[in-house]
Amino acid sequence: MHYYDHALLSAQKFGCAVEDTLRLHKLMDSSKFYFPASQHRLFSHNTWFVQVLTDLVGDTVINSLTGQPLSTRDILYEHLKEDHNGKVPSLQDWLTCFRFEVPDQHRTWFNNPRIKDKLLLEKIKQEIITVKQP
């Protein structure tokens, strides 16, 4: 479903203007711009991302028709329910849907910090220990 369609549904369900929730729905679907397949929802259609967006835009948005606050979380949860047959998936729900294997061509970088950064970190930690000792 397109983010504008979600905003139309929100306007009906929450008694607000389409524009009041359009930004929220566009942010929720933003991963689609970088991965235009249904799997884009793994990144943004989960309870963790709802929390990220709530922290980013605030706990409420203003209903321009009434002046009253609307819960950001309620709007975003409804977006998830609309896309997932009433389900509000967690990130864990999504990850259990995928088989995770690191292909050989990615093993050189995947979960593999640079050696110079590991050495620098060790040096920093040693300096902290030295300063703390009397």
N, C-alpha and C positions, 0 to 999 in steps of 0.2 A: 504494500500500500504506500502511496506517495505521502510525504509529510503534510502536504496541503490537505489531503483527504483526512488525515488524523485530526488536523486543526478544525475541519468542518464538523467532524464527529464531536470534538471537544466543545465546540460552540453550542451544539445541540444538548449535549449531556450536562455541561456545566453552566449553561445559560450566559455565555459570554460572547464576545466578538471573536471572529476567526483570528484576527491579528493578535489577540491576547495570548494565544498559546502557540502561534506559528513558529516563533523562535525556538521554543522547547522541542517541538516535533522535528524541526530542521536539525537541531543539535543531536537529537536522538538518532536520526537517520544519517548523520554526517559520515559515518564509516562507509556508507554506500557509494560515496563519491570516489573512494579510493579502492574499493573492492566491490564492483558492481554485480554481486551475486548474493543469493539469500544468506550465504554464510557470513556476510558482513555483520549480521546481527549478533554473532558471537562476541564482538567487541563492544557493542553498545546496548544491546537489548537484554540487560540483566540488572539485578538489584545493585551491584557494585557501581555500574555506570549511572544509575538513577541517583545514587549518593554523590557521585562526582558532579553531576549536573546541578543537583540541589545545592551543593557547596559553591558551585560556580555562579549560579544565577540567584540564589536565595531560596528560602523556604516557601515563599509565596510570590505570585504575580498578581497584578491588580486586574480585576474584572472592570473593563472600561465602561461597561453598561451600568454597573451598580456601584462602582467604587470600592467594592469589597475585595478582600484578598482571596485568592484561589491557591490551594495547596499544590506546589510544584510536584511533590511526590505523587499525589493522587492523579494528576494529569499524566505524568510519565508512566505510572503503573497501569493506567487505562490504555495507554499506547501499547505497552507490552501485551496486555490482555487482548487487544484488538488483533495483534499480529500472531498471537500464540494460543488461540482458541481458549482464552480465559486464564491461561497460565502466566505467572510472573516468574520467569526463570532466574535462578542465581547463576553466577559465573561457574560454580561447580556443576550445575545442571548442564550447561553448555559443554564444559570440558569432558564430561563423561560421555558425550555424544560423539567425540572424536577420538580416533586412534592416533597416538602421537609417536612419530618416529622421526628422528633427525637424519635426513639424507646425507650421504657421504660428503657431498660438495659443501655442506654447511657445518660440518663438524669442526672446521678450523676456527670458526668464530662463535658458534653457539655455546653459551655458558662457559666461555673461555676468556677470562680477563687478560689484558696485555701484561706481559712479564714486567715491563718497566713500571707499570702502575702498581703491580703487586710489590715490587721492590721498594718503590716510593712509599707505599702505605706502611710497609714494615719499618722503614726508616723513621717515618712520622711517629709510629707507635713507640719505637725505641726512645725517641726524643721526649715523648710525653712521660714515659716511665722514668727517664733520667731526671727530668725536671721535678717530678713528684717525690723522688727519693731525697731524704735530708742530707 
